[in-house]
Amino acid sequence: GQQVMQIPQYQHVQEGEDFTTYCNSSTTLSNIQWYKQRPGGHPVFLIQLVKSGEVKKQKRLTFQFGEAKKNSSLHITATQTTDVGTYFCAVRSNDYKLSFGAGTTVTVRA
Amino acid sequence: NAGVTQTPKFRVLKTGQSMTLLCAQDMNHEYMYWYRQDPGMGLRLIHYSVGEGTTAKGEVPDGYNVSRLKKQNFLLGLESAAPSQTSVYFCASRVRVNTEAFFGQGTRLTVV
């Protein structure tokens, strides 16, 4: 089964508001990746986090890796219609597998 | 540079028919993956390969077979299609572990 749990499954956001999506694991992770899939599209890599407590920013997106390396979050500020899509976290579940969470699907109300 | 190319993009099969999905990458990546995507289920790993001539089972391998005879190609086969295999299939590749994965455009398969 999937190695990580993502919450929430769906996020309905008013344009301009902030929101956060979470990715949780029961085991310590070596790293975590985040991907975005636009409606009708394919997943596209956003970022990789490796270090405990690491925080990385991409414009309005802030990614964080937990101190225990068992969870991660993606925070989006001032949501725009371009943020619509499904956000996945992905982890290395053994030496070579790349396993994805179920994703958080984001819709935006204008 | 085409990246990762999947063929075909759409297909309708009758129950019991067989087909092969082709994934081709031109980035000289070692690792290749096949996923299926169903509503609310995210991306589930079917099979993967860590190099030419190697394959391994993922989370949901039953009903599928794969081959990696050439480094650039990863084939996914359905020997006897079932309606439960109706899904969107994505291929991905990456140069090595802990690097970003590049995805193909997907194949939408319907089994009736």
Backbone of each chain as ProteinMPNN parsed JSONL, in Angstrom:
{"seq_chain_A": "GQQVMQIPQYQHVQEGEDFTTYCNSSTTLSNIQWYKQRPGGHPVFLIQLVKSGEVKKQKRLTFQFGEAKKNSSLHITATQTTDVGTYFCAVRSNDYKLSFGAGTTVTVRA", "coords_chain_A": {"N_chain_A": [[0.816, -1.2, 0.0], [0.162, 2.385, 0.036], [2.758, 4.511, 1.186], [2.558, 6.89, 2.425], [0.31, 9.232, 3.956], [-1.952, 11.604, 2.81], [-3.429, 14.664, 3.657], [-5.748, 17.377, 3.507], [-8.031, 15.348, 1.463], [-9.469, 16.754, -0.364], [-9.505, 20.217, -1.125], [-11.119, 23.165, -0.93], [-10.845, 26.386, -1.883], [-11.09, 29.88, -1.299], [-10.313, 32.345, -3.635], [-7.345, 34.1, -3.086], [-7.081, 33.383, -0.449], [-5.197, 31.51, 2.044], [-3.822, 28.166, 2.226], [-3.049, 24.881, 3.548], [-1.548, 21.761, 2.902], [-0.964, 18.396, 3.922], [1.45, 15.798, 4.453], [1.941, 12.651, 5.713], [3.919, 10.198, 7.338], [4.471, 6.925, 8.744], [6.935, 6.054, 9.148], [10.428, 6.962, 9.267], [11.613, 9.163, 6.845], [13.823, 9.26, 4.028], [13.897, 11.278, 2.21], [11.611, 13.624, 0.688], [9.391, 14.263, -1.953], [7.557, 16.686, -3.877], [4.841, 16.996, -6.109], [2.911, 18.457, -8.775], [-0.192, 18.17, -10.374], [-1.933, 19.306, -13.005], [-5.412, 19.698, -13.957], [-6.331, 17.14, -16.181], [-3.737, 16.806, -16.938], [-0.273, 15.735, -16.535], [1.713, 14.57, -13.729], [3.998, 16.933, -12.388], [7.195, 17.673, -11.301], [7.857, 19.481, -8.326], [9.505, 20.033, -6.025], [12.181, 18.863, -3.867], [12.752, 17.704, -0.597], [15.2, 17.205, 1.854], [16.658, 17.473, 4.268], [16.275, 17.393, 7.845], [13.752, 19.401, 9.209], [13.871, 21.156, 7.122], [13.108, 23.986, 5.088], [11.705, 25.248, 2.192], [11.132, 27.663, -0.343], [9.02, 28.579, -3.04], [8.143, 31.121, -4.702], [4.893, 31.75, -3.991], [4.579, 29.372, -2.687], [5.351, 27.329, 0.06], [7.384, 24.886, 1.322], [7.819, 22.345, 3.73], [9.797, 20.198, 5.737], [9.417, 17.895, 8.301], [10.835, 17.895, 11.641], [11.368, 15.345, 12.592], [11.463, 13.997, 10.261], [9.196, 12.674, 9.333], [6.981, 13.812, 8.363], [5.533, 16.234, 6.147], [4.785, 19.436, 4.74], [2.859, 21.534, 2.561], [2.398, 24.822, 1.937], [0.33, 27.256, 0.627], [0.132, 30.578, -0.187], [-2.145, 33.322, -0.623], [-3.968, 32.243, -2.645], [-4.322, 31.472, -6.097], [-6.089, 31.169, -9.244], [-4.485, 29.712, -10.863], [-3.387, 27.854, -9.216], [-4.945, 25.662, -9.106], [-5.45, 22.148, -9.087], [-3.992, 18.877, -8.485], [-2.045, 18.019, -5.757], [0.703, 16.114, -5.002], [2.574, 14.177, -2.669], [5.641, 12.377, -2.63], [7.545, 9.483, -1.926], [10.546, 7.638, -1.28], [10.239, 4.295, -1.06], [11.577, 1.892, -0.845], [14.787, 0.813, -1.832], [14.493, 1.603, -4.525], [11.886, 2.099, -5.311], [9.341, 4.518, -6.034], [6.921, 5.976, -4.32], [3.654, 7.305, -4.209], [1.512, 9.598, -2.455], [-2.09, 9.839, -1.937], [-2.893, 12.287, -2.789], [-3.864, 15.796, -2.77], [-6.588, 17.461, -3.863], [-7.137, 20.522, -5.27], [-9.431, 23.117, -5.5], [-10.48, 26.318, -6.664], [-12.322, 29.121, -5.691], [-13.486, 31.845, -7.353]], "CA_chain_A": [[0.0, 0.0, 0.0], [0.87, 3.649, -0.017], [3.615, 4.723, 2.335], [2.277, 8.182, 3.036], [-1.068, 9.69, 3.969], [-2.078, 13.014, 2.528], [-4.676, 15.283, 4.106], [-7.016, 16.724, 3.208], [-8.133, 14.801, 0.117], [-9.966, 17.859, -1.179], [-9.371, 21.54, -0.522], [-11.821, 24.195, -1.698], [-10.25, 27.612, -1.355], [-11.47, 31.158, -1.889], [-9.166, 33.025, -4.231], [-6.732, 35.062, -2.181], [-6.856, 32.795, 0.872], [-4.073, 30.591, 2.179], [-4.164, 26.832, 2.704], [-1.931, 23.976, 3.771], [-1.786, 20.339, 2.74], [0.001, 17.676, 4.74], [1.839, 14.454, 4.057], [2.409, 12.014, 6.945], [4.43, 8.836, 7.236], [4.694, 6.266, 10.031], [8.355, 5.74, 9.226], [11.329, 8.063, 8.947], [11.843, 9.247, 5.407], [15.137, 9.778, 3.617], [13.585, 12.553, 1.571], [10.251, 13.681, 0.204], [9.22, 15.104, -3.131], [6.202, 17.183, -4.126], [4.478, 17.129, -7.51], [1.618, 19.057, -9.057], [-0.838, 17.688, -11.591], [-3.063, 20.134, -13.428], [-6.51, 18.876, -14.496], [-6.086, 16.603, -17.504], [-2.311, 16.766, -17.233], [0.539, 14.733, -15.878], [2.431, 15.133, -12.581], [5.215, 17.683, -12.649], [8.004, 17.829, -10.092], [7.971, 20.821, -7.753], [10.633, 20.228, -5.125], [12.581, 17.754, -3.015], [13.265, 18.071, 0.713], [16.092, 16.145, 2.311], [17.159, 17.667, 5.623], [15.337, 17.567, 8.955], [13.381, 20.787, 9.449], [14.149, 21.987, 5.941], [12.049, 24.828, 4.541], [12.042, 25.802, 0.885], [10.057, 28.483, -0.893], [8.924, 28.854, -4.466], [7.157, 32.195, -4.831], [3.854, 31.681, -2.962], [4.551, 28.022, -2.126], [6.352, 27.034, 1.074], [7.474, 23.464, 1.609], [8.526, 22.099, 4.978], [10.056, 18.822, 6.141], [9.37, 17.86, 9.746], [12.085, 17.659, 12.363], [11.567, 13.896, 12.684], [11.441, 13.503, 8.878], [8.057, 11.779, 9.14], [5.876, 14.541, 7.772], [5.875, 17.382, 5.318], [3.629, 20.265, 4.428], [2.916, 22.514, 1.474], [1.536, 25.947, 2.26], [0.189, 28.2, -0.483], [-0.436, 31.855, 0.24], [-2.856, 34.12, -1.632], [-4.275, 31.278, -3.702], [-4.77, 31.965, -7.398], [-6.727, 30.129, -10.059], [-3.415, 28.88, -11.436], [-3.0, 26.838, -8.24], [-5.868, 24.526, -9.234], [-4.821, 20.895, -9.484], [-3.768, 17.908, -7.417], [-0.681, 18.062, -5.234], [1.115, 14.816, -4.47], [3.907, 13.963, -2.123], [6.182, 11.104, -3.082], [8.662, 9.063, -1.09], [11.267, 6.429, -1.661], [9.762, 3.323, -0.078], [12.722, 1.028, -0.592], [15.91, 1.404, -2.553], [14.261, 2.131, -5.862], [10.5, 2.461, -5.568], [8.883, 5.881, -5.77], [5.51, 5.806, -3.977], [2.935, 8.564, -4.088], [0.311, 9.703, -1.649], [-3.334, 9.89, -2.712], [-3.018, 13.628, -3.346], [-4.847, 16.788, -2.334], [-7.14, 18.139, -5.039], [-7.448, 21.905, -4.904], [-10.274, 23.935, -6.375], [-10.431, 27.713, -6.243], [-13.523, 29.922, -5.95], [-13.074, 33.21, -7.74]], "C_chain_A": [[0.844, 1.243, 0.0], [1.591, 3.902, 1.287], [3.282, 6.002, 3.08], [0.785, 8.511, 2.93], [-1.087, 11.183, 3.72], [-3.425, 13.509, 3.019], [-4.612, 16.782, 3.868], [-7.021, 16.137, 1.798], [-8.588, 15.897, -0.857], [-9.826, 19.162, -0.398], [-10.054, 22.546, -1.442], [-11.442, 25.537, -1.091], [-10.835, 28.823, -2.074], [-10.209, 31.811, -2.453], [-8.64, 34.082, -3.272], [-6.447, 34.501, -0.796], [-5.627, 31.884, 0.845], [-4.61, 29.195, 2.506], [-2.903, 25.995, 2.816], [-2.39, 22.54, 3.538], [-0.634, 19.582, 3.38], [0.253, 16.271, 4.194], [2.479, 13.798, 5.269], [2.823, 10.574, 6.703], [4.611, 8.253, 8.637], [6.176, 5.926, 10.216], [9.187, 6.973, 8.867], [11.681, 8.018, 7.472], [13.247, 9.749, 5.113], [14.972, 11.133, 2.934], [12.126, 12.522, 1.151], [10.192, 14.631, -0.982], [7.751, 15.552, -3.225], [6.021, 17.377, -5.637], [3.121, 17.804, -7.628], [1.091, 18.502, -10.373], [-2.019, 18.6, -11.895], [-4.162, 19.236, -13.981], [-6.237, 18.447, -15.931], [-4.623, 16.462, -17.855], [-1.589, 15.636, -16.525], [1.268, 15.368, -14.695], [3.734, 15.806, -13.004], [5.914, 17.937, -11.325], [8.035, 19.282, -9.645], [9.265, 20.973, -6.969], [10.971, 18.934, -4.393], [13.146, 18.321, -1.714], [14.056, 16.9, 1.264], [16.428, 16.26, 3.795], [16.036, 17.841, 6.639], [15.059, 19.047, 9.162], [13.551, 21.714, 8.26], [12.91, 22.744, 5.487], [12.53, 25.403, 3.218], [10.84, 26.579, 0.36], [10.179, 28.591, -2.4], [7.794, 29.852, -4.617], [6.13, 32.078, -3.696], [3.751, 30.309, -2.292], [5.689, 27.857, -1.13], [6.262, 25.563, 1.451], [8.293, 23.271, 2.883], [8.658, 20.608, 5.223], [10.145, 18.81, 7.654], [10.712, 17.529, 10.378], [12.411, 16.164, 12.447], [11.6, 13.232, 11.31], [10.35, 12.45, 8.686], [6.864, 12.504, 8.531], [6.394, 15.745, 7.013], [4.606, 18.176, 5.048], [3.931, 21.17, 3.25], [1.914, 23.604, 1.812], [1.517, 26.896, 1.071], [-0.483, 29.467, 0.044], [-1.105, 32.548, -0.944], [-3.182, 33.287, -2.862], [-4.801, 31.954, -4.958], [-5.389, 30.821, -8.195], [-5.695, 29.215, -10.702], [-2.957, 27.788, -10.478], [-3.906, 25.606, -8.29], [-5.111, 23.281, -9.702], [-4.722, 19.962, -8.287], [-2.302, 17.917, -7.038], [-0.37, 16.718, -4.568], [2.445, 14.94, -3.743], [4.348, 12.569, -2.559], [7.413, 10.773, -2.256], [9.312, 7.827, -1.667], [10.941, 5.37, -0.629], [10.71, 2.144, 0.096], [13.838, 1.59, -1.461], [15.517, 2.123, -3.836], [12.833, 2.565, -6.144], [10.269, 3.937, -5.295], [7.378, 5.793, -5.568], [4.864, 7.151, -3.697], [1.791, 8.467, -3.083], [-0.902, 9.821, -2.553], [-3.604, 11.278, -3.289], [-4.051, 14.495, -2.658], [-5.302, 17.54, -3.569], [-7.666, 19.5, -4.623], [-8.335, 22.545, -5.956], [-10.319, 25.339, -5.792], [-11.719, 28.421, -6.631], [-13.082, 31.36, -6.215], [-13.866, 34.271, -6.976]], "O_chain_A": [[2.074, 1.183, -0.031], [1.101, 3.553, 2.361], [3.678, 6.179, 4.232], [0.103, 8.135, 1.977], [-0.335, 11.938, 4.338], [-4.445, 12.85, 2.819], [-3.552, 17.392, 4.008], [-6.106, 16.402, 1.019], [-8.151, 15.954, -2.006], [-10.005, 19.202, 0.819], [-9.632, 22.756, -2.579], [-11.697, 25.787, 0.088], [-11.048, 28.804, -3.286], [-9.163, 31.82, -1.804], [-9.41, 34.864, -2.715], [-5.657, 35.075, -0.046], [-5.098, 31.542, -0.213], [-5.726, 29.061, 3.007], [-1.85, 26.33, 2.273], [-3.491, 22.159, 3.934], [0.508, 20.042, 3.388], [-0.61, 15.655, 3.568], [3.455, 14.321, 5.806], [2.171, 9.833, 5.968], [4.871, 8.982, 9.595], [6.607, 5.556, 11.308], [8.69, 7.907, 8.238], [12.005, 6.963, 6.926], [13.794, 10.564, 5.856], [15.815, 12.019, 3.073], [11.476, 11.482, 1.255], [10.858, 15.665, -1.005], [6.844, 14.889, -2.722], [6.917, 17.851, -6.336], [2.293, 17.739, -6.719], [1.825, 18.38, -11.354], [-2.985, 18.656, -11.134], [-3.88, 18.125, -14.43], [-5.949, 19.278, -16.793], [-4.295, 16.039, -18.964], [-2.203, 14.712, -15.99], [1.425, 16.588, -14.66], [4.465, 15.309, -13.861], [5.294, 18.365, -10.351], [8.212, 20.195, -10.452], [10.033, 21.906, -7.199], [10.147, 18.023, -4.311], [13.912, 19.285, -1.72], [13.639, 15.747, 1.156], [16.476, 15.252, 4.501], [14.975, 18.377, 6.319], [15.981, 19.854, 9.278], [13.389, 22.928, 8.386], [11.802, 22.209, 5.5], [13.619, 25.971, 3.13], [9.69, 26.206, 0.588], [11.273, 28.682, -2.957], [6.623, 29.474, -4.657], [6.485, 32.294, -2.538], [2.911, 30.117, -1.413], [6.837, 28.194, -1.419], [5.207, 25.065, 1.845], [9.311, 23.931, 3.095], [7.734, 19.842, 4.948], [10.865, 19.62, 8.239], [11.6, 16.962, 9.741], [13.574, 15.766, 12.382], [11.753, 12.014, 11.22], [10.543, 11.464, 7.975], [5.85, 11.881, 8.218], [7.519, 16.206, 7.207], [3.498, 17.646, 5.121], [5.079, 21.523, 2.978], [0.721, 23.338, 1.956], [2.568, 27.292, 0.569], [-1.551, 29.405, 0.652], [-0.699, 32.39, -2.096], [-2.735, 33.583, -3.97], [-5.61, 32.88, -4.896], [-5.225, 29.65, -7.852], [-5.999, 28.073, -11.047], [-2.217, 26.889, -10.877], [-3.658, 24.623, -7.592], [-4.255, 23.348, -10.583], [-5.287, 20.22, -7.224], [-1.425, 17.832, -7.898], [-1.098, 16.26, -3.688], [3.323, 15.703, -4.145], [3.52, 11.697, -2.823], [8.216, 11.646, -1.925], [8.709, 7.076, -2.433], [11.307, 5.503, 0.539], [10.639, 1.457, 1.116], [13.806, 2.776, -1.789], [16.125, 3.13, -4.199], [12.581, 3.307, -7.094], [10.918, 4.531, -4.435], [6.634, 5.563, -6.522], [5.443, 8.016, -3.041], [1.192, 7.41, -2.889], [-0.776, 9.893, -3.776], [-4.445, 11.431, -4.174], [-4.993, 13.995, -2.043], [-4.498, 18.183, -4.244], [-8.522, 19.617, -3.746], [-8.029, 22.519, -7.148], [-10.21, 25.525, -4.58], [-12.158, 28.329, -7.778], [-12.401, 31.987, -5.403], [-13.65, 35.466, -7.176]]}, "seq_chain_B": "NAGVTQTPKFRVLKTGQSMTLLCAQDMNHEYMYWYRQDPGMGLRLIHYSVGEGTTAKGEVPDGYNVSRLKKQNFLLGLESAAPSQTSVYFCASRVRVNTEAFFGQGTRLTVV", "coords_chain_B": {"N_chain_B": [[14.498, 17.388, -27.62], [12.353, 15.006, -26.486], [11.615, 13.964, -24.044], [9.608, 12.06, -22.003], [7.684, 9.758, -23.626], [4.532, 8.447, -24.256], [2.734, 5.779, -25.717], [-0.242, 4.161, -26.807], [-2.208, 7.258, -26.655], [-4.884, 7.104, -26.064], [-7.169, 4.379, -25.619], [-9.514, 1.868, -26.291], [-10.573, -1.161, -25.059], [-11.856, -4.481, -25.41], [-13.151, -6.698, -22.942], [-10.902, -9.224, -22.069], [-9.225, -8.887, -24.237], [-5.853, -8.211, -25.377], [-3.083, -5.96, -24.881], [-0.329, -3.694, -25.447], [1.356, -1.141, -23.79], [3.498, 1.475, -24.597], [6.387, 3.032, -23.355], [8.683, 5.521, -23.861], [11.816, 6.991, -23.332], [14.13, 9.664, -23.779], [16.259, 10.501, -22.308], [18.281, 9.088, -21.245], [17.797, 7.792, -18.833], [18.065, 5.715, -15.939], [16.097, 4.583, -14.256], [12.767, 3.489, -14.487], [9.195, 3.712, -14.409], [5.89, 2.41, -14.026], [2.671, 3.612, -13.491], [-0.718, 3.553, -12.29], [-3.6, 5.594, -12.334], [-6.362, 6.27, -10.498], [-9.544, 7.692, -9.617], [-9.368, 9.374, -6.522], [-7.44, 7.65, -5.593], [-4.866, 8.291, -6.03], [-1.557, 7.892, -7.336], [-0.66, 4.748, -8.187], [1.849, 2.349, -7.948], [2.746, 0.103, -10.444], [4.669, -1.604, -11.836], [8.263, -1.501, -11.924], [11.539, -0.493, -13.091], [15.018, -0.796, -12.757], [17.017, -0.598, -14.504], [18.311, -1.46, -17.769], [17.037, -4.553, -18.859], [16.083, -5.292, -16.369], [13.327, -5.8, -14.115], [10.729, -5.143, -11.717], [8.22, -5.818, -9.215], [5.579, -3.618, -8.291], [3.205, -1.963, -6.249], [0.687, -2.782, -7.157], [0.728, -5.159, -9.048], [-0.68, -7.271, -10.253], [-2.109, -8.852, -13.076], [-0.692, -7.486, -14.945], [2.21, -7.265, -17.068], [5.678, -6.578, -17.662], [8.427, -5.309, -19.636], [11.873, -4.561, -20.212], [13.767, -4.306, -22.455], [15.366, -2.612, -23.893], [17.216, 0.212, -22.839], [15.943, 2.66, -23.152], [13.26, 2.12, -23.414], [10.199, 1.071, -21.925], [7.92, -1.345, -21.494], [4.504, -1.991, -20.95], [2.324, -4.595, -20.426], [-0.931, -5.939, -20.953], [-2.367, -8.907, -20.585], [-4.899, -10.123, -20.62], [-7.383, -8.192, -20.688], [-9.339, -6.567, -18.163], [-12.376, -5.061, -16.897], [-11.72, -3.768, -14.487], [-9.259, -2.761, -14.961], [-9.54, -0.435, -16.254], [-8.396, 2.772, -16.474], [-6.146, 5.578, -15.976], [-2.971, 5.514, -17.242], [0.324, 6.137, -16.301], [3.655, 6.681, -17.234], [6.912, 7.019, -15.906], [10.215, 8.378, -15.526], [13.548, 8.49, -14.189], [16.854, 9.752, -13.589], [18.43, 8.682, -11.548], [18.076, 7.255, -8.263], [16.438, 9.342, -5.853], [16.252, 11.611, -7.378], [14.422, 13.934, -9.465], [11.357, 12.801, -10.908], [10.277, 12.319, -14.219], [7.372, 12.591, -16.077], [5.306, 10.895, -18.507], [2.692, 11.79, -20.868], [0.479, 10.308, -20.34], [-1.81, 7.515, -20.671], [-5.043, 6.895, -21.533], [-7.043, 4.347, -20.725], [-9.759, 2.32, -21.487], [-11.706, -0.379, -20.564], [-14.113, -2.434, -21.792]], "CA_chain_B": [[14.317, 16.457, -26.518], [10.943, 14.749, -26.291], [11.356, 13.622, -22.66], [8.965, 10.76, -21.848], [6.581, 9.665, -24.577], [3.696, 7.264, -24.09], [1.925, 5.401, -26.869], [-1.033, 5.26, -27.362], [-2.77, 8.198, -25.683], [-6.217, 6.609, -25.726], [-7.458, 3.061, -26.165], [-10.672, 1.146, -25.757], [-10.398, -2.603, -25.236], [-12.914, -5.35, -24.929], [-12.713, -7.635, -21.913], [-10.203, -10.383, -22.582], [-8.233, -8.528, -25.243], [-4.535, -7.887, -24.86], [-2.449, -4.809, -25.505], [0.931, -3.25, -24.877], [1.598, 0.293, -23.713], [4.911, 1.761, -24.759], [6.957, 4.237, -22.765], [10.012, 5.767, -24.4], [12.466, 8.206, -22.82], [15.361, 9.978, -24.513], [17.118, 11.222, -21.358], [19.265, 8.124, -20.749], [17.489, 7.516, -17.431], [18.154, 4.317, -15.526], [14.909, 4.101, -13.577], [11.493, 3.739, -15.149], [8.077, 3.297, -13.566], [4.525, 2.454, -14.536], [1.651, 3.871, -12.479], [-2.086, 3.763, -12.715], [-4.251, 6.629, -11.551], [-7.81, 6.149, -10.393], [-10.074, 8.765, -8.76], [-9.233, 9.215, -5.089], [-6.432, 6.636, -5.234], [-3.528, 8.774, -6.313], [-0.761, 7.146, -8.314], [-0.244, 3.468, -7.614], [2.959, 1.777, -8.706], [2.443, -1.225, -10.988], [5.974, -2.237, -11.976], [9.321, -0.544, -12.171], [12.788, -1.057, -13.604], [16.18, -0.017, -12.313], [18.0, -0.583, -15.568], [18.025, -2.34, -18.903], [16.987, -5.97, -18.548], [15.56, -5.553, -15.022], [11.975, -5.36, -13.773], [10.331, -5.518, -10.36], [6.818, -5.559, -8.937], [5.231, -2.512, -7.43], [2.131, -2.176, -5.28], [-0.489, -3.406, -7.782], [1.246, -5.761, -10.278], [-1.478, -8.376, -10.783], [-2.774, -8.596, -14.35], [0.21, -6.731, -15.807], [3.589, -7.695, -17.202], [6.517, -5.512, -18.192], [9.744, -5.68, -20.15], [12.799, -3.435, -20.436], [14.81, -4.894, -23.306], [16.252, -1.513, -24.222], [17.245, 1.175, -21.742], [15.053, 3.788, -23.362], [11.865, 1.705, -23.537], [9.615, 0.265, -20.845], [6.634, -1.775, -22.027], [3.518, -2.521, -20.004], [1.399, -5.459, -21.137], [-2.119, -6.512, -20.34], [-2.581, -10.133, -21.349], [-6.339, -10.356, -20.737], [-7.89, -6.988, -20.031], [-10.554, -6.645, -17.345], [-12.911, -3.714, -16.63], [-11.024, -3.174, -13.344], [-8.035, -2.14, -15.453], [-9.874, 0.883, -16.779], [-7.621, 3.705, -15.671], [-5.154, 6.365, -16.693], [-1.658, 4.944, -16.963], [1.437, 7.059, -16.46], [5.021, 6.21, -17.175], [7.839, 8.025, -15.4], [11.609, 7.96, -15.499], [14.477, 9.391, -13.538], [18.215, 9.358, -13.892], [18.858, 7.82, -10.448], [17.216, 7.402, -7.093], [16.494, 10.657, -5.183], [16.164, 12.728, -8.329], [13.046, 14.151, -9.878], [10.791, 11.919, -11.915], [9.627, 12.962, -15.359], [6.218, 11.784, -16.465], [4.707, 10.992, -19.817], [1.407, 12.474, -20.921], [-0.577, 9.413, -19.873], [-2.645, 6.729, -21.586], [-6.365, 6.643, -20.955], [-7.494, 3.03, -21.18], [-11.096, 1.9, -21.074], [-11.994, -1.783, -20.872], [-15.581, -2.589, -21.758]], "C_chain_B": [[12.837, 16.236, -26.232], [10.637, 14.443, -24.833], [10.818, 12.207, -22.566], [7.73, 10.738, -22.742], [5.838, 8.36, -24.372], [2.853, 7.041, -25.338], [1.074, 4.204, -26.512], [-1.499, 6.22, -26.278], [-4.15, 7.77, -25.207], [-6.385, 5.213, -26.319], [-8.692, 2.518, -25.492], [-10.48, -0.329, -26.082], [-11.656, -3.33, -24.818], [-12.337, -6.292, -23.874], [-12.084, -8.858, -22.563], [-9.166, -10.074, -23.648], [-6.902, -8.198, -24.573], [-4.01, -6.629, -25.543], [-1.15, -4.498, -24.78], [0.995, -1.738, -24.922], [3.1, 0.509, -23.782], [5.281, 3.061, -24.076], [8.379, 4.364, -23.3], [10.564, 7.06, -23.811], [13.803, 8.396, -23.511], [16.359, 10.715, -23.624], [18.178, 10.31, -20.738], [19.063, 7.813, -19.259], [17.581, 6.029, -17.146], [16.814, 3.771, -15.035], [13.649, 4.481, -14.347], [10.376, 3.082, -14.358], [6.777, 3.321, -14.368], [3.565, 2.618, -13.359], [0.272, 3.821, -13.122], [-2.721, 4.779, -11.771], [-5.756, 6.466, -11.643], [-8.316, 7.221, -9.434], [-9.941, 8.446, -7.276], [-8.143, 8.266, -4.635], [-5.012, 7.133, -5.471], [-2.866, 7.969, -7.416], [-0.278, 5.871, -7.637], [0.768, 2.793, -8.529], [2.633, 0.353, -9.14], [3.72, -2.06, -11.053], [7.015, -1.143, -12.158], [10.581, -1.282, -12.629], [13.949, -0.16, -13.166], [17.295, -0.032, -13.35], [17.61, -1.559, -16.661], [18.069, -3.795, -18.465], [16.443, -6.307, -17.171], [14.13, -5.074, -14.905], [11.668, -5.821, -12.356], [8.885, -5.125, -10.142], [6.654, -4.361, -8.02], [4.112, -2.893, -6.487], [0.949, -2.946, -5.858], [-0.103, -4.1, -9.091], [0.339, -6.785, -10.961], [-2.207, -7.967, -12.061], [-1.913, -7.847, -15.354], [1.559, -7.439, -15.913], [4.377, -6.57, -17.858], [7.799, -6.104, -18.778], [10.557, -4.421, -20.396], [13.991, -3.997, -21.201], [15.818, -3.845, -23.728], [16.146, -0.462, -23.122], [16.182, 2.249, -21.908], [13.579, 3.417, -23.374], [11.421, 0.838, -22.37], [8.192, -0.06, -21.273], [5.766, -2.353, -20.919], [2.489, -3.319, -20.786], [0.216, -5.886, -20.289], [-2.468, -7.736, -21.168], [-4.06, -10.397, -21.603], [-7.04, -9.244, -19.969], [-9.203, -7.241, -19.298], [-11.071, -5.228, -17.109], [-12.223, -3.007, -15.461], [-9.716, -2.504, -13.749], [-8.298, -0.843, -16.209], [-9.23, 1.932, -15.884], [-6.838, 4.634, -16.594], [-3.783, 5.849, -16.262], [-0.577, 5.983, -17.257], [2.758, 6.309, -16.362], [5.886, 7.352, -16.656], [9.254, 7.474, -15.464], [12.422, 8.965, -14.703], [15.882, 8.845, -13.669], [18.772, 8.422, -12.815], [17.927, 8.061, -9.275], [17.466, 8.768, -6.449], [16.641, 11.821, -6.143], [14.723, 12.843, -8.787], [12.634, 13.156, -10.945], [10.103, 12.752, -12.985], [8.537, 12.021, -15.861], [5.868, 11.959, -17.933], [3.327, 11.618, -19.713], [0.241, 11.593, -20.48], [-1.279, 8.683, -20.999], [-3.965, 6.46, -20.885], [-6.918, 5.366, -21.553], [-8.868, 2.724, -20.612], [-11.297, 0.454, -21.5], [-13.495, -1.998, -20.701], [-15.975, -4.057, -21.823]], "O_chain_B": [[12.141, 17.151, -25.792], [9.5, 14.641, -24.404], [11.477, 11.259, -22.992], [6.848, 11.588, -22.627], [6.446, 7.292, -24.32], [2.331, 7.983, -25.934], [1.618, 3.26, -25.939], [-1.209, 6.009, -25.1], [-4.534, 8.047, -24.071], [-5.828, 4.897, -27.37], [-8.894, 2.681, -24.289], [-10.253, -0.698, -27.235], [-12.421, -2.854, -23.979], [-11.156, -6.636, -23.924], [-12.649, -9.452, -23.482], [-8.311, -10.912, -23.938], [-6.836, -7.943, -23.37], [-4.439, -6.28, -26.642], [-0.901, -4.965, -23.669], [0.725, -1.123, -25.953], [3.874, -0.179, -23.116], [4.581, 4.066, -24.201], [9.176, 3.432, -23.204], [9.885, 8.087, -23.786], [14.518, 7.435, -23.795], [17.203, 11.462, -24.118], [18.888, 10.713, -19.816], [20.026, 7.598, -18.523], [17.23, 5.193, -17.978], [16.439, 2.643, -15.354], [13.482, 5.616, -14.793], [10.567, 2.045, -13.723], [6.596, 4.143, -15.267], [3.626, 1.881, -12.375], [0.118, 4.02, -14.327], [-2.421, 4.819, -10.578], [-6.341, 6.517, -12.725], [-7.59, 7.621, -8.524], [-10.351, 7.377, -6.825], [-7.934, 8.086, -3.436], [-4.053, 6.439, -5.135], [-3.527, 7.438, -8.308], [0.429, 5.92, -6.631], [0.557, 2.685, -9.737], [2.289, -0.496, -8.318], [3.828, -3.098, -10.399], [6.689, -0.007, -12.502], [10.673, -2.507, -12.564], [13.86, 1.067, -13.206], [18.391, 0.467, -13.096], [16.7, -2.373, -16.499], [19.005, -4.225, -17.792], [16.344, -7.484, -16.823], [13.751, -4.071, -15.511], [12.271, -6.771, -11.856], [8.374, -4.215, -10.796], [7.454, -4.117, -7.116], [4.071, -4.015, -5.981], [0.278, -3.683, -5.136], [-0.56, -3.678, -10.153], [0.563, -7.131, -12.121], [-2.828, -6.907, -12.135], [-2.342, -7.596, -16.48], [1.996, -8.118, -14.984], [3.806, -5.713, -18.531], [8.195, -7.226, -18.464], [10.023, -3.366, -20.737], [15.084, -4.143, -20.654], [16.997, -4.15, -23.904], [15.076, -0.279, -22.541], [15.588, 2.698, -20.929], [12.725, 4.303, -23.348], [12.167, -0.016, -21.89], [7.356, 0.834, -21.401], [6.237, -3.105, -20.066], [1.852, -2.793, -21.699], [0.335, -6.155, -19.094], [-2.828, -7.608, -22.338], [-4.432, -10.846, -22.687], [-7.259, -9.342, -18.761], [-10.052, -8.014, -19.743], [-10.283, -4.282, -17.118], [-12.148, -1.778, -15.443], [-9.13, -1.76, -12.963], [-7.373, -0.229, -16.741], [-9.487, 1.975, -14.681], [-6.864, 4.496, -17.817], [-3.481, 5.762, -15.072], [-0.567, 6.617, -18.312], [2.94, 5.429, -15.521], [5.617, 8.519, -16.939], [9.464, 6.262, -15.457], [12.044, 10.127, -14.561], [16.087, 7.643, -13.837], [19.5, 7.48, -13.127], [17.092, 8.966, -9.302], [18.582, 9.285, -6.499], [17.103, 12.896, -5.759], [13.905, 11.961, -8.529], [13.441, 12.727, -11.77], [9.44, 13.749, -12.697], [8.756, 10.823, -16.043], [6.096, 13.014, -18.525], [2.851, 11.935, -18.623], [-0.866, 12.089, -20.271], [-1.338, 9.163, -22.131], [-4.009, 5.88, -19.8], [-7.225, 5.309, -22.744], [-9.106, 2.854, -19.411], [-11.083, 0.105, -22.661], [-14.063, -1.778, -19.631], [-17.163, -4.379, -21.806]]}, "name": "protein", "num_of_chains": 2, "seq": "GQQVMQIPQYQHVQEGEDFTTYCNSSTTLSNIQWYKQRPGGHPVFLIQLVKSGEVKKQKRLTFQFGEAKKNSSLHITATQTTDVGTYFCAVRSNDYKLSFGAGTTVTVRANAGVTQTPKFRVLKTGQSMTLLCAQDMNHEYMYWYRQDPGMGLRLIHYSVGEGTTAKGEVPDGYNVSRLKKQNFLLGLESAAPSQTSVYFCASRVRVNTEAFFGQGTRLTVV"}
